[in-house]
Structure formats: structure tokens, C-alpha cells
Amino acid sequence: MFSSQTFSTKIAPTKAFGYLRVSGKGQVEGDGFPRQLEAIRTYAKERGIRIVKTFREEGVSGAKDLDHRPALSDLVLALHGNGVKLVLVERLDCLARDLMIQESIIGDLQKNGFQLVSVAEPDLLQDDPGRKLLRQFMGAIAEWKKSMIVRKLRAPRNRAKLKHGRCEGRKPYGSRPGEAGVIGRMRALREAGASFQRIAEQLNVEAVKPRQGVRWHGICVNRILCGHGAASSAQAS
């Protein structure tokens, strides 16, 4: 006879990370994050999944790659470090609005044994040629929509430039208070022989905050140092 304890063993719920993203700084306090979070929580609850952490990408375009996504970079590092294998997003266009970047991120996750689920389109990530075709088609549509939005926003700026001779955009890194000192620190580390990635790691250790996001990355340091010398408008991401 089996004891009653044999049948009372509970199966631990699947653990997951949530990934949320809004593309504009003005959207950070809007409905985007609450809507996305509610969607993935509802999906997780219905399936006995426990969301152990959510990663918020604040004001980052869906056309940016992994090196320009601080929250997504932290999520990938966490996936490799604590045994969670599942990532939930509300929709694929929350993950990316560029087809190549979408497929690159999905491919990288799958290659490392991680699973991504778009809760509004859960079947699109299955290993099936038809679903893959549909996913890529929807990714292309998302990219097209983004391009149309950019074009609509660009038109008023171009008209203002023609009328007034200029149209203010983002200020280059180094133009705001305190940023010149950060560039000086970068240069000092670079002159001492540090790589761009090592400089980024040192800035993180020193709790120096980038203009956007929460962590420095080597590619951002590269762009700032090289761009600053060439009067570029590159920023920290």
C-alpha cells in the first residue's frame, strides 16, 4: 500500500521572468507597463507559472539591439545565472519592432535553451515552419508600422527646420551637468589601457549612472568617446 503522503507531493510551479518595454520616456508613467504586466500575470496565473522578477525597459526603441537594452541585457544575464528558463512578454512587438532584431533575440534565447512566450500570441514561438513564417510576417508589419510612425514624426521637424533653420534634437552626451566629468573619467581609464567594456564595468562599480538605463555597456562607452571626439550625438543607453 502507498501512504497518503505519496500522492500529496506538490509540483513546484514553473518560474518565469517578465519583460516589459515602452519606447518613449513619456510613456513610462502611462498605461504601457501596467497593461503589459497585467497580461503576463493573467497568463501566468492561469497556467501555474510564478513570475519571480520583471524587467522594465524604459524609453528604449524596439529597433535597438541587445547592447542598447539595459533591462534585456540584465534579464539574459539572470537567465544564465539562476535556473529560470522562461520569459514572458505581452506581444512580440514589445520585444522588438525590427524583424532582424526580433529573430536574433528569439534565436539567441532558443540556442541557449530558454523559452520565450508572447502571451497574446503563444503559438508563434513554436518550432513549426508555418508559425515561424507568420511570426516573421507579423514582425515585418511591426517594423513597417514603426517606420511609418518615425516618418510622421520626422515631417514636422523637417518643416520646422526649413522654417527656422534648425530643429533641436537630443543633446550629445557631455552637454548636461556632470557628464563632462564622466567623459573625463572614461578618457583617463582609456589612456590607462582599459578596454571599453572594462571602462563600463568600472563606471558601474563606481555607481556612475548613464543618461538612460541603469548600467553602462562597452559599446556605449565606445560611442561616447569616439563620438565626442568627432562631435557626434551618441548617448549612453
Secondary structure, 3 states (H helix, E strand, C coil): CCCHHHHCCCCCCEEEEEEEEECCHHHCCCCHHHHHHHHHHHHHHHCCEEEEEEEEEECCCCCCCHHHCHHHHHHHHHHHHHCCCEEEECCHHHHCCCHHHHHHHHHHHHHCCCEEEECCCHHHHCCCHHHHHHHHHHHHHHHHHHHHHHHHHHHHHHHHHHHHCCCCCCCCCCCCCCHHHHHHHHHHHHHCCCCHHHHHHHHHHCCCCCCCCCCCCHHHHHHHHHHHHCCCCCCCC
